[in-house]
Amino acid sequence: MKAIPYGRQTITDEDIQEVIKTLKSDYLTQGPAIQAFETAFAEYTGARHAVAVANGTAALHLSCLVLDVNSSDTFITTPITFVASANCVLYSGGKVDFVDIDPGTFLMDLDLLEKKIQSHSPGTYTGVIPVDFTGLPVNLEKIRDLADEYDLKIIEDACHAPGGSFTDAGNQKQYCGNGRFADLSIFSFHPVKHIATGEGGMITTNDSNLHEKLLYLRTHGITKNPDLMDENHGGWYYEMMSLGYNYRLTDIQAALGASQLNSANAGFIRRNDIARRYREAFYNTPVKIQSLPRGTEHAYHLFVIRVENRSGLYDHLRSNNIFPQVHYIPVHLQPYYRNTGWKPGDFPLAEEYYEKCLSIPMYPGLKDEEQEYVIQKILEFVHE
């Protein structure tokens, strides 16, 4: 059996042809492919606006910048996420706090979130960065209710969850990144994600003012819009209005992303089919799987299992040419965060999750016989 990774991109001939068209065009960056990708992605998520950027981390940082995060602000996120979900607040001079996870869904526990906010004086917290971890959507409607009551901003980290959805209190389907509840939502187009551009990201929002700010902050804070400038010396003139960054995506990447978006629904269906087979195979075994709340549609960027001897299973799979991964080491246990005061025991459910979690192969190109081999090797180990 050839090597089976935990995730990988699928690049079609159509994807390659779209990139070639762009390479032969007049623009390799700052051209029409960017806006075409943004328009298509906004339509896909149901948001009014989408802004393409260099990567998911840039998307998080820009989201903090347009919300004017500074040293007086504290955002809450989950310890079970990639470090960028927390780091983005620090980039902007703010502070980060965490809320432990629900042991069934592995998502931020919203009851604990509410208790944390209520247990502090008003104004202690400025915002929340919920993470749709593994592709399972957070119930943003509940967080929106808290945000409205306590004057909080919401940045949804939906990097794992394009196409995912939850059902709101009115029995309406709410897609990740649609802008209905979050101020801003961010996505990643790293190769192992649903849509691959090599590196790349997207920010969606329904707020036109935030959209306008995002557009010039991703390009050094520069505008050529005469309505926004202090002066106008002619057609060549531009003004730097804010301290921005070069967080642009190239047309080459945007062409690939737009082409990948055309097959996103098929990939979503395939991921759910793979997940169904895993769920059936591991039912009533020592292998524990993620809970799926009623009314949610999981995007399955990852399929995480939990076993008592994670290290043993990790080594066993690798010795059989299967290459799982661990998502994630709790952010508060990283040396940088420990040096700022966090310590083991602060978030026991996240730490217990980490001791047993393993991400097994999940990607549309995974063949049925490869999945059966993965299942066989996992059950072989846990039943020893």
Secondary structure, DSSP 4 states (H G I P E B T S, - for coil): ---EES------HHHHHHHHHHHTSS-SBSSHHHHHHHHHHHHHHT-SEEEEES-HHHHHHHHHHHTT--TT-EEEE-SSS-THHHHHHHHTT-EEEE-PBPTTT-SB-HHHHHHHHHTS-TTS--EEE-B-GGGPPP-HHHHHHHHHHHT-EEEEE-TT-TT-EEE-TTS-EEETTSSSS-SEEEEE--TTSSS--SS-EEEEES-HHHHHHHHHHTBTTEE--TTT-S---STT--EE-S---B-PPBHHHHHHHHHHHHTHHHHHHHHHHHHHHHHHHHTTSS-EE----TT-B---S-EEEE-TTHHHHHHHHHHTTEE-B-----GGGSHHHHTTT--TTSSHHHHHHHHHEEEEP--TT--HHHHHHHHHHHHHHHT-
